[in-house]
Amino acid sequence: MYGISVAAELMNLAPQTLRVYEARGLIEPSRTSGGTRRYSDDDLGRIQRIGELLAGGLNLAGIKLVLEMEVENQRLRSELGEAQRRLERYEDS
């Protein structure tokens, strides 16, 4: 877990940029009991993905939609995989 200053430095961004991403609903860092933001490696990966999408010409609203669709796509793939495993077990019995 990284504080905002460390996360911003690792991602070569200003801390304010991370605050904007959070305000726009693009990232959701965890918080300590005192309210300090803590960024995980998953958060850093998501921030990197945001940077890739920005470089591709998307604005933050478009990026939010893409990220939501990517999460939904992963959820659906997981459900499909589970359904396929159940079908295989059924066919084997």
C-alpha positions as CSV (number, residue, x, y, z in Angstrom):
1,M,0.0,0.0,0.0
2,Y,1.3,3.4,-1.0
3,G,0.4,6.9,0.2
4,I,-0.7,9.5,-2.4
5,S,2.8,11.1,-2.7
6,V,4.5,7.8,-3.3
7,A,1.8,6.5,-5.7
8,A,2.0,9.8,-7.6
9,E,5.7,9.6,-7.9
10,L,5.6,6.0,-9.0
11,M,3.2,6.9,-11.7
12,N,5.0,10.1,-12.6
13,L,1.8,12.2,-11.9
14,A,0.9,15.0,-9.5
15,P,-1.0,14.0,-6.4
16,Q,-3.8,16.4,-7.6
17,T,-4.2,14.2,-10.7
18,L,-4.9,11.2,-8.5
19,R,-7.4,13.2,-6.5
20,V,-9.1,14.2,-9.8
21,Y,-9.2,10.5,-10.9
22,E,-10.8,9.7,-7.6
23,A,-13.3,12.5,-7.8
24,R,-14.4,11.3,-11.3
25,G,-14.9,7.8,-10.0
26,L,-12.0,6.3,-11.9
27,I,-10.1,5.0,-8.9
28,E,-11.1,4.1,-5.4
29,P,-8.1,3.9,-3.1
30,S,-8.7,2.5,0.3
31,R,-8.5,4.8,3.3
32,T,-6.9,4.5,6.8
33,S,-9.1,5.1,9.8
34,G,-7.7,8.7,9.7
35,G,-8.8,9.1,6.1
36,T,-5.4,8.9,4.4
37,R,-5.6,7.4,0.9
38,R,-3.8,4.1,0.4
39,Y,-3.1,2.9,-3.2
40,S,-2.6,-0.8,-3.9
41,D,-0.7,-2.4,-6.8
42,D,-4.1,-3.0,-8.4
43,D,-4.8,0.8,-8.1
44,L,-1.5,1.5,-9.7
45,G,-2.4,-0.8,-12.5
46,R,-5.7,0.9,-13.0
47,I,-3.9,4.3,-13.0
48,Q,-1.5,3.0,-15.7
49,R,-4.5,1.9,-17.7
50,I,-6.1,5.4,-17.4
51,G,-2.8,6.8,-18.7
52,E,-2.9,4.4,-21.7
53,L,-6.5,5.5,-22.5
54,L,-5.6,9.2,-22.1
55,A,-2.7,8.6,-24.5
56,G,-5.2,7.0,-26.9
57,G,-7.2,10.2,-27.0
58,L,-10.1,9.5,-24.6
59,N,-11.3,12.0,-22.1
60,L,-12.0,11.1,-18.5
61,A,-15.7,10.5,-19.1
62,G,-14.9,8.1,-21.9
63,I,-12.3,6.4,-19.8
64,K,-14.8,5.8,-17.0
65,L,-17.1,4.0,-19.5
66,V,-14.3,1.9,-20.9
67,L,-13.1,0.9,-17.4
68,E,-16.7,0.0,-16.4
69,M,-17.1,-2.1,-19.6
70,E,-13.8,-3.8,-18.9
71,V,-14.9,-4.8,-15.4
72,E,-18.2,-6.0,-16.7
73,N,-16.5,-8.0,-19.5
74,Q,-14.3,-9.7,-16.9
75,R,-17.3,-10.5,-14.7
76,L,-19.1,-12.0,-17.7
77,R,-16.1,-14.0,-18.7
78,S,-15.8,-15.4,-15.2
79,E,-19.5,-16.4,-15.2
80,L,-19.1,-18.0,-18.6
81,G,-16.1,-20.0,-17.4
82,E,-18.0,-21.2,-14.3
83,A,-21.0,-22.2,-16.5
84,Q,-18.6,-24.1,-18.8
85,R,-17.1,-25.9,-15.8
86,R,-20.5,-26.9,-14.5
87,L,-21.5,-28.2,-17.9
88,E,-18.3,-30.2,-18.1
89,R,-19.0,-31.7,-14.7
90,Y,-22.6,-32.5,-15.7
91,E,-21.5,-34.2,-19.0
92,D,-18.9,-36.2,-17.1
93,S,-21.4,-37.6,-14.6
